[in-house]
């Protein structure tokens, strides 16, 4: 069970820690908490959060959530916040992002990286994450999860998926480029898997913009 991605700076920290720990217990330690800072001004406006300080807020949130998950008192007269997560120290945490501060955050306070980049430039992001990981003296390797936008099916299904994706990314001013990168054939799906495997990704997650549930079966058939 994985969030990809939950915008932590928009949420109250102690409640988020409690919700995550609860889900971790309910799933027997299978929760993977994928976190990001977000980039939409309107999201932050309605949440009452300063867009300019979202990265700093996430760092502060992670320190507090780790403390809550470890069972330490919240502080200021408040005791520990339960439940205790199933996974000691809290659920696995993956961070999304593109800029160096976000990539460094993976090594400083996370367990892995969520990449929404195409294979053509994801390799550089992977390498940067692994470099920070070593610089921070972390054991093993960071978990690398790649994200691919996809839609398989009839032309109507694909057109509808493209329209939905275009609307979603309109705020970036780059929606045309994003839509152009959507994978729409089994061959493209297989090529992406091969490319990310060659780059050392541990997993590839497909974002299916098609609204019909048969997407899952079509992806399975493509692989």
N, C-alpha and C positions, 0 to 999 in steps of 0.2 A: 504494500500500500504506500503510494508515494505522492506527495504534493509537488507540483511542477509548474510554476513556482508560487509559493505563498509569499505575499508581500508583508514581511514581518513589521516594518516600520509603521504600517497603517493600523497595527493592533496593539492592544494593551498587553504588556509583556508578561505579567504574572498569570493572566488568564490564558494567554497563548501557551505558556509552559504547562499549565494544568491540563489544557485541552490535548496538547501533544502527548503528555504522559498518559492520559486516559486512553487515547487511541492506541498508544504503544502497548498498554496492558490488554486492551480488547483484542488486539491482533497477535498477541503472543510474541511481541518484540519485532514484528515485521514492518513497523512504520518507518518510512524514510522521509525525513522532513526536508523537502527542497525549498530553499529560501532565496529571496531576491529583494532588491530595494525598490524596483519599479521605476517608471520614467514618466508617467502621466501626471501632469500638473493637477488635473481635476480630481484624480484619486486622492492626492494629498490634501487638496483644498477641502473636500468634504469630510476627510478624516481629521482635519485640524492638525496636520503634521507638516512641518517645513520641508519642502522638497530639497532644499539646499543642504540639509543636515541629515538626510536619510541614511547615508553610509555610516556616519558616526553613531546614529541612533541604533542601527543594527548591531554594531560592535558592542554597544552598551547592553542591548537586549541579550545578546549571546552570553555575556558574562553573567547576567542575572539568571537566565534560564539554566545555565550549567549549574549554578549554585542551588537553584530550586530543585533541579533533578537529582542533585547529590544528597538531598535531604537536609541541607543546612537551613537555619532560620531565615526568613525573608529579611528581617531587620526592622528597626524602628518600632519595636514592641510586638511585631508579628512573628509568629513561629513558622515552622516548616509548612509548605504547601503540598498537599498530596493530590493524587496518589503517586506512589513511587513508580517510575517507569519500569517496564519489564526488562529493558536493556540497561545494565548498570551505567550510570552517567548520562542517561537519556538516549533518545532515539538517534539513529544515524542522521547526520546533517550534511546536506549537499548545498553548495551555493552556486547560483547562476550569475552570469555577468560577463563583461568583455574588457573592462578597463583594468589596469594593473592593481589598483586597490582592491577590487573585487576578487581578482585572481589570488592575491596575497592572502585575503581573508580565508580562502580554502585551507591554506596551510596553517594559519594562525589559530583558527577556531572551528574548522570543519573537518569533515571526513572525505569529501570528494567534490567534484565539479560537475555542474550541469551546463552543457554547451549547446547553444542554439545556433551555432555557426555551421556553414556548409563545410564539407571536407576540404575545400580549396584553401580555407584559412583557419580551420579548426586546429590543424596540427600545431600552429604557432601558439595558440592558446593552451593546448595540452602541454607543450614543452615548458611554457612559462609557469604553469601550475606545478609541474614536477620540479622545476628549479626552485621555486619558493618552498616546496615541501622539503627538499633537501636542506635548504638554508635554515629552516626552522628545526632541523634535526628530527623530523618525524620518521617513525619507523614504517617500513613497507612502502606501499605506493598509494596515492590517492585514487579513489574510485572515480572513473571517468564515464559519464553518461552523456551520450549524444542525443540530440533532439532533431527529428526530421518532420517537416510538414508534408502531408500526403493526402491524396484522395484517389480512390480507385472506383471505377464503375462507368456508367454511361456518360455521355457528354453532358446531359442535364445535371447529373450528380457532380461532375467536375466543375461545371460552370457555377453551380450553386456554392460549391466549396470555395472557389476563387472569389466570388462576390463576398462571402462571409469573411474570408481572410483579409480582403482588401479593406472592408469596413473596420475590422479589428485594428489594423495597423495604420489607419488613416492619420492618426495623430503624429506619426513619425515623419511624415512627408516622404516615406520610402516604400509605400505600400505596393507600388508597381513592381519594384525590385523583389520584394518579399514574395509576392504572388508568383513571379516568374520562377522562383526557386522551388515551388511546390512540385513534388513528385507525383506523377499521374499514370505511370505504367509499371507493370511488374519488373521490367528490365531495369528501370531507374531505381526501384526499391532494392533490387539485388546489388546493383552497382554501389549504392550508398552503403549498404551493409559491408561490402568488401572494402570500400575506401576507409570507413571508420575502423574496421578490424585491423587494417594495415597501419593505422595511426595509433593503435593500442587502446581503443575504447573498450570498456568492459561491457557496455550495454548500449543499445540504440532504442529510443522511445519514439514511436510514430504518433504525431499529432494529426488525427484524422478530422479534417474539416468537413467531410461529407456527413450529412445528418442521418443517413440510413445506417442501421446497425450492422448491415452486411459487410461494412468496411472491415470489420475484424476478420471475418472469414476470407475476404479477398486478400487481405494482407498475409494471412496464414498460407493461402494457396500460392501467393507470389514467392514465398520463401521456401 
